[in-house]
Amino acid sequence: MMSYFKALDRGEVTNFSRNSYEVIFAVFMIALAYFYRDNPQIVYPRILYFFLLLLGSNFLFNYLLRRRSAVNVWLIDLILLINFWLITGVLYYSGRGGSYFWVLYLLPVFAASLMASFKDAAGMVFLCVLSIVVMSWPVAGGDLAGALSLAVKISVLVFSSGVVYSTAQSRKRAEAGLAFKRGQVEVLEKKVTETESEIVKTASAGEVGTLVSGVLHDLGNAVSVIMLSAELAVGEEKPDQKDLERILKGARYARGLLSAALSIVRGQEYTFEAVQLKEPAESAALLVDFTAKKKSAVVELDFPEGLPPPVISRAHIERVFMNALSNSLSFVPEGGKVRVSARQEGKWIVLEISDNGPGFPEKMLKGGIKAFSTTRKEKGGTGLGLFVCEQIALRHGGKMSLGNLPVGGAMITIHLPVDGPQVKNKTK
């Protein structure tokens, strides 16, 4: 039994009429019937009963349809058949085949052509044409005007249905195309949002590239110091204390370098704790030291004594320093200078990373920081560094802005709340 009912299921439609055109049309026809009340073909008061039923049914149908987002096709067919029956009654009591109210058949024909399938539209046209033919029959052989009138009525119904159906199908295809594109946009938007979230959580490819180039170079230096000092120590019966100290210092340096790099790459969770800002700044400066040396540039840190330790996620603030320093170092000239300073302003710690490069372009200052927006595409820039910095600042309950110095050069300003974000110190 269930399979039988399932086979009869014809689905639902969502593009049904939610307007009052049918009601307005019916009111117009009632007025027309009233003004032509002296016409001997019109049977009073029966025609008024059918008109009032037609008016009432359309009021009821419109009320019900407005309250639903989708309607079963069978219900639409029932509504159309009821309208067809009422309109046929109007024609029957207003001159039958000669009634000028035959145009009312356009209402169910238009509705079927707009909402239903081709078979439904063709079926409704067939019923309306059959009704007009039956009520006009017989047509006298010499009654050319009657035959022509019948042909015109049939042609109008068929042609109107075809035009409306074709227009409706075109609109449905256009809406389907728009719906598909809208779905694609939503999927892409979701992917971008997820990507941006992941970018903030984990190190981006650009950051990893910076880490690898710097870490490998500095690790090579540290390993060279350890190896040379160890060879000297092994070659002597009694190792020199200075050689052992160099080995220990080189090993600590390498461990610190790896620890700082891994904390950035693996820093997925925001673990908030009170940290002296100079510590993550020094770690970041160590990681970009190789880049700075290639340009003979200087990275200057200015953290005053007595600066309160803000509640931050250390690994992420290291990323902020590293990205900001990397950005500045990519633009400063040979022998350039990058300065990192901090100060307290009430409940805020204000960080400033400035350089003596060309500064930020006006378009970037006006348009704000956007992901994948970069002026260094030809040099491998991804446009993610500053975007990541801003997102991390926002996660800390702070903010970040870009500007240019009056004497030239770029300035990145970051405000971090001393007490951390509004949520209490815990892993987010």
Secondary structure, DSSP 8 states (H G I E B T S, - for coil): -HHHHHHH---EES----SSHHHHHHHHHHHHHHHTTT-TTB-TTHHHHHHHHHHHHHHHHHHHHHT-S-EEHHHHHHHHHHHHHHHHHHHHTBTGGG-GGGGGGHHHHHHHHHHS-HHHHHHHHHHHHHHHHHHH----TT-HHHHHHHHHHHHHHHHHHHHHHHHHHHHHHHHHHHHHHHHHHHHHHHHHHHHHHHHHHS--HHHHHHHHHHHHHHHHHHHHHHHHHHHHHHTSSS--HHHHHHHHHHHHHHHHHHHHHHHHHS--S--EEE--THHHHHHHHHHTHHHHHHTT-EEEEE--TT----EEEHHHHHHHHHHHHHHHHTTS-TT-EEEEEEEEETTEEEEEEEESSS---HHHHHH---TT--S-GGGT--S-HHHHHHHHHHHTT-EEEEEE-TTSSEEEEEEEETT-SSS-SS--
